[in-house]
Amino acid sequence: MNLLLLIGAPLLTAVAVLLSRNRQQVRWISLAGSVVQLGLAAALLLAFRQETAAGNTGQVFFEMNYPLFSSLGINFHFGVDGISVAMILLTSFVVIAGVLVSWNIEKMTKEFYFLLLLLALGAYGFFISLDLFILFFFLEISVIPKYLLIGIWGSGKKEYSANKLALMLMGGSALILVGMLGLYFTGEHSFDLLALSKTAIPADTQHLLFPFLFVGFGVFTALFPLHTWVPDGHSSAPTAGSMFLAGISMKLGGYGCLRVATYLLPEGAKQYADIIIILSAIAILYGAFATMMQKDLKYINAYSSVSHVGFSLLGIGMLTQTAITGALMQMVSHGLMTALFFAVIGMIYDRTHTRMVNEMGGLMKPLPFISTIFFIVGLCSLGLPGLSGFVAEMTVFMGSWQNDDVFHRVATIAAAMSIVVTAVYILRAIGQTAMGPVKKESFLQLKDAGWNERLAAIILVAGILAIGIAPGWLNDLLRPAAEEIMNRIAGK
């Protein structure tokens, strides 16, 4: 399969959106483009499975390499493995759902959809890049659209939130750039990820460069204590912006922590693993307890995202194959779950004009579909069996428990304790919002989800159920790549 199609589809759609004449054309062009992206992601998954079924055991598939600046060792080098395919599939699901829930955007519709498609372009390019310079380029493409989406279409303290997000992510990018240049000059003056993986980098150098890369990417994925942009950014962003930020953008950081920092610098990963575990466990518990204090639905989901993303970083820090596989499954699961959560919150806010839990009640009666989806995503968040959250978190716990020393098992138990706290704030939020008597007579006149909102919710719920009910396909997709990373860490 030609991987350039994954970049070309959102790029051509974005150009078509700019050339469109009215709001209606913008919407349908964006939807058509997102359907094409979903189709390409499905075709990539099918082609990948056919290659592996045929006995192809290569490290990367569908590799493409075109020189860009040969003298500097920079090339358009693309390729995918199981991790990349899973992240691309996640991106396509969130993109089409984001387009659908934004159907009624009236303010600067053309520009809004253009920025959403630009975010998709950056994500696809990032996940298929095997050249660190190009990977960094696509990572940076996603920063400016986030800033503009919050600053122009956001609510509340949108200017403050947009500035904070941009500054913190640019700070993370600066750390990544320092780490990349360190790899470039330490190795053979190449940014090629596969070539660097075969380079013998001294342990002392790995210990020096690893914090730059891991912390830099960690900023994008809400590494504690550099997570403070998340609640402000999510709460101020428009619905689709929140879906992209939590569902896709935070996964760019997790992918980079694993694919770049841990894979290329295994000695550094082993050196700092305990610190990663401690910070992750703090994030999981802190995020859960902080969520209990929130009254705003968006803040509830934002702080819970800090907690849930902590499981991905915990799995990486545990350095076992099962834990790393669980970390990747958690990235995919959380991407679907949090995108759906923000979508539902947006639907509720559009109708009630409030996000405060104590101002709502009894919404199940006028909004049965929206409330039902709210129940499903809430149960997924607290880890109900049969939904993706349970599968991902249990895989992380099982992989973490394979380390039989006291430190690792105490950290695992501490992380598992957050499940109880999560159940408290999720059930309380759902109960106060959807159950009980209707607090305002005007709520009885509310209209339930439209066709576009129903379709967006069904797409994301389908992804959650596909992982929760039959997780084997995702595990089979991720396991070989996780094994490759573990072989690298073990020095094989």
N, C-alpha and C positions, 0 to 999 in steps of 0.2 A: 504493500500500500504506500502511496506517495504522501508523506507526512506534511508536505507543503500545503496540502488541501486544508489541513486543520488551521493553518495561519491564513490561507487565502479566503476561506469562507467568512469569518468575521470581518476581515478587511474589506472584501467586496460588498458585504452587507452594509458596513459603515459608510462606504462611498455612496452606495445606492440610497441610503437614508439621507445623506447630505443633498443629493440631487432630487429628492422627492419634493412634490409640490404642496402637499397638504398633510394634516395630522393623520388622516385615515391611511394614506399611503405609507407614512412612517411606521405606523403600528403593524400593518400587514407585511411590509418588507422585513421589519425586524423579526416578526414571528416566523416568517418563511426562512429567514437566515438561521434562526435558532433551531428550527426543525432540521435543516440541512446539517447543522453542527451535531445535533443529537444522532442523526443518521450516520454521519462520518465516525462518531465515537463508537457507535454500535458495530459498524463495519470493521473498525480497527480491532475491537474486542474479538470479533469473529475470526478475522485474519490472524490475529495473535494466537488464538486457541488452535487454529488449523496448523500453524507452524509448530507449535509445541506438540500437538498430536502426531505430527509427521516425524517427530524425533529431533527437531531442531533444539539444541541445548546452548545456543549462543548467549552471550551476556546481554547483547542488545539486538533488536530486530528492526528491519526496515531502515537500515542505516543509510544516511545521505551525508556527503561531505563536499562542500564547495569552498574554495579559497576566498577569503575576503581581504585580509592583510597578511599575506604569507610571511612577510619579513618580521612581523610581530607575533606570529604564531596564532593568529585569529582566523577562525574558519566558521562558516555556516555548517556546523556538524550536528546533525539531528539523528535521533534514534530513540527507541522506547524499550522498556522492559515491563514486567507486570505492574510495578508501582506506578509508572508513568501512565499506563493504560487505565488503571483504576482512577487516577486523579483526573485524567481527561474525561472519563465517563462522568465523574462527579461534576466537573465543570459544565458539561453539556446539560445536565439535569438542572443545575442552578440557573444557568443562562436562560433556558426556555421558561422556567418558572418566574424568573425575575422580569422577563419581557411581558408575561401574561398579567402579573399583578400590577404592572405599571400602565395598564391599558387606558386608564382614565387620566393620566398625567396631562394637564392642560398647559402648564408653564414651559415654554421653550421645549416642546416635545421632541423636535428634531435633534437638538443638542443633547437632550437627556439620553435618548436611545443611542446616539453616537458614542457617548461616553461609556455606556454599558457595554457596547460592542468592543470598544477599545480595551476595557478591562478583560473581556473574554479573550481578545487577541493576545494580551500580555500573558494571561494564564496558560493558554495553549502553547505559546512559544516557550515559556519557562519550562513546562513539563517535558518538552521534547528536546530541549537543548543539551548537547553533550560538550559544548564549549563554554567555559565559565564566563567569558566576556559577553557572549551572546545571551547566556542565561541571566547575567546581571542586567543587560540591556532590557530584556523583557520584564524583569522584576521592576525596573524603574518606570516602565511604561504604565504600570498599574497605580503608581503613586499619585500623579497629577489628576487623573479622573476621579479618584477617591476624594481628593481635596475639593474639586469643583462640585461634585455631586452633593457633598455636605454643605459647602459654602453657599451654593445657589438654591438647591432644592430642599435643604434641611430645615429643621425647626429648632426652637429653643436657642441655646447658646451656640448657634451653628458656626459663627466666625471663629469663636474660641476653640471649638471642637475641631474644626477643619485645620486651623493653624497647629494645634497640638498634635494631631495625627500626622500631618505632613512633616513637622519638625522631628518627631520621634522616629518615624520611618526613615527619614533622610539620615538621621543619626545612625540607625541600624545599617543603612546602606553604606555609610562611610566606614563602619567597622568591617563590613563584608569586603569592600574594596581593598582595604589594607590587607586582609587575610588573603585575598586573591592575588594581589601583587607579591605577597610573600611566597605563595606557592609558585608563582610565575618565575621569580628570580632564584628560588631554591631548586626548582626542577630544571628542565631543559628549555627554558624560555618558551613555554607552551601553556595555553589555557585549556588544552584538551583534557577532558575529565578522564577518559580511558587511558591516555598516555601518562597522566599524573598518577593514576592508580598503580601503574607499573614502575613508578620511580621510587627509589629507596630514599625516603626523606628521613634525616636523622631524628631520633626521638626528641632531642632538645628543641629542635626546630618545630616539631609537631606540638610540643607542650606550649611553645610560644604562640603559634598561629591559631591553634584550636579555639581559644577563647574569643578571638576576633570574629571568626566565622560562626561559631555556635551562638554567641551572644547577639551578633548582627542579625542572623536569621531568627534568633529567639525573640527579638523585638517585634518582628512581624507576627509571631505566633503567641504573643502575650506571655513571654517568659517572666516570671516573678523576679524582681519587683518592677520590671519595665513594661508592665501591662496597663498602665493608667490611661493610655489613649483609648483602650477598648470601650469602657463604659460610656465615656463622653462621645466618642466617635459613633458608636452604635445608636445611642439615644438620640443624637441629632440628625443622623442620616435619614434620607427617604427610605421607604420600605425596601425597594430593590437594592439600594445602596447598602443597607444593613445586611441583606441576604448575601450580597457579593463579598462584603467585608468579612463576615463570619464564615460563610460557606466555602469561599474560594481563597480569599487573600490570606487568611490565617493559615491555610494549608500550604501556601507557598513557603512560609517560614518553616513549618514542620518538615516539609520535603527537603528544604535546603539544609536543615540541621542534620538530617539523616544522610542524604545523598552526597552532600559536599563535605560538611565538617566531619561527620563520623566515618564515612566511607574512605575519604582521602587521608584522614589523620587518625588512624585507629589507636595509635599510642597516646595521642592527646585525649581521645575519647575515654580510654581506660584511666588516664591520669585524673580526669575531672568528673568521672562517672558519679562518684559519691556526692559531689556538689550539685550535679544535675538532679539527682534523686531527692536531695533535701529541698531544693528550690521547687521541684515539681510537687512534692508532698505538701509543702506550705501552700502552693498555689491551689491545689485541690481542696484543702481544708479551708483556707482563707476565702476562696471564691464561693464555697458552699455557705459558710457562715455569713459572709457579706451579702449574699443573695437573700438570706432570711430577713435582712433589715430593709429590703427595698419594697417600695409601694408602687413604683412605676413598672409596667410590664416590660418595657424595653430594657430598663436597668436590670430587672430580674433575669432576662435572657442574656444580657451582656456579662453580668458577673458570673452567671452559671457557665458561660462559655469559657471564662478564665479557668474555672474548675475542671470542666470537661477536657479542654485542651491540655491541661496538666497531665491527664492520663497518657496522652501521646508522648509527651516529653519524659514521663516516668518510664514508659516502655523502652524508649531509646536509651535512657540512663541505665536500665537494668542489664543491657548487653547480653540478652539471651535471644535465640531465634524466635521463640514463641512470643516473648515480650515485644520484640520489634515488629513481628507480624500483627500483634494486637494493637500496637501503636498506629500502624498503618490503617488497620480496620477502623480504629477510633477516628482517624482523620476523615475517612470516607463517611462513617456513620454520623459524626458530628456535623460535617458539611451539609448533609441532607437534613438532619434534624434541626439544626439552628436556622437554616434557610426557611424551613417550613414554619418554625416558631415565629420568626420575624414576619413572615407572610401573614400568618393568622393575626398577629398583633396589629399589623397594618390594616387588615380587614376590619378588626374591631374598632380601631381608632377612627377610620374613615366614617363609621356609622355613629359611634357614640361621642366622638370628639374628645375623648379622654383616654388616658392610659393608666390612670390611677385605679388600683384594685378596689379600694374602699368606696369608690364612686359607682361601681358596677354591681351587678347581681341579677340572677335570673335570666341571663342571656340565652340559656338553652331554649327558652320558649319562642322568642322571635327569631333566633339565629341557630336553628338546629344543626345545619351542616357545619358552620364555622365552629360551633361549640364542640361538635364531635371530633373535628380535626384537632381542636385545642386539647381535648382529652388524649387523643392518640399520640400527639407529639410530646405531651407532658409525661405520659407513661413511658415513652421511649427515653426521655431524659432521665427518669429515675431508674431505668434499667429493667423494665418488665420483660420477662422471657417471651420470645416470639417477635421481638422488635430488635433493631440493629444495635441499640445501646447496650443491651444485655450481652450480646455476642462479643462486641468489641471490648468492653470493660472486663468481662470474665477472661478473655484471652490475655489481656494485660496482667491481670492478677495471677493467672496460672503461670505465665512466663516469669513474672517477678518472684513467685514462690519457689522457682527452681534454684534460685540462689539460697543456699541453706544456712547462711550465717545470720546472726542476730540482727545486724544493721538492716539488711535487705528485707528481712521478714517483718521487722517493726515498721519500716517504711510502707510495706505492702498493707499491713493491718491499718495503719493510719489513713492510707488512701481509701481503703475499703470502708472505713467509718463514715466517709462523706456520703455514702449511699443513703444512710438514715437521714442525714440533714437534707439531702436532695429531695427525698420523699416528703419531708415536712413542708418545704417551701413550694414544691410543685403542687401537692394536693391542696394546700391552703390557697394558692393562687387560682387554681381551677375551681375550687369550691366557691370562693368568694366572687368569682367572675361569672360563672355559668349557672351555679345552683342557687337555691333559695328564692325568695320573692323578688319580683322586678322592682328596683328601687325608684325608677322614674317612669311615669306613664308614657312619656315620649318614646321609651325604648320598645314599647309594644308595637310601634309603627315601623320599626326597622325592617329593612329588606335583607334577606339572606344572601349568600354569595351568588355572584353572577357566573355566567358560563366560563369566563376567563379565569376567575378565582378558583372555581371548582376544578378546572383542568390543571391549573398550577399545583393545587393541593394534591390531587390524585397522582400526578407524576412523581412528586416527592414522597408521598406515602408508599407508592409502588416500590421505590428504591429502598425505603426503610424495611418494608416487608420482605423484599427479595434477599436482603442480608439477614434479617432476623429469623426467617423461616427456613431458608436454605443457604447457610453461609459457606458451604463447601466451595462453591464456584469462586468466591472472593478469596478464600484461603488458598485455593490452588493457584489463583492468579498472582498472589503476593508472595507465597512461600519460596519459590526459587530465587527471587531477587533478595529476599531477607536472608536466605542461606548464603548467597554470594557476599552480602555485607558481613555476615558472621564469619565466613571463611577469611575475609580480609582482616577482621579484628583478631582472629585466632592466628593470623600469620601464615595461613595455608596458601 
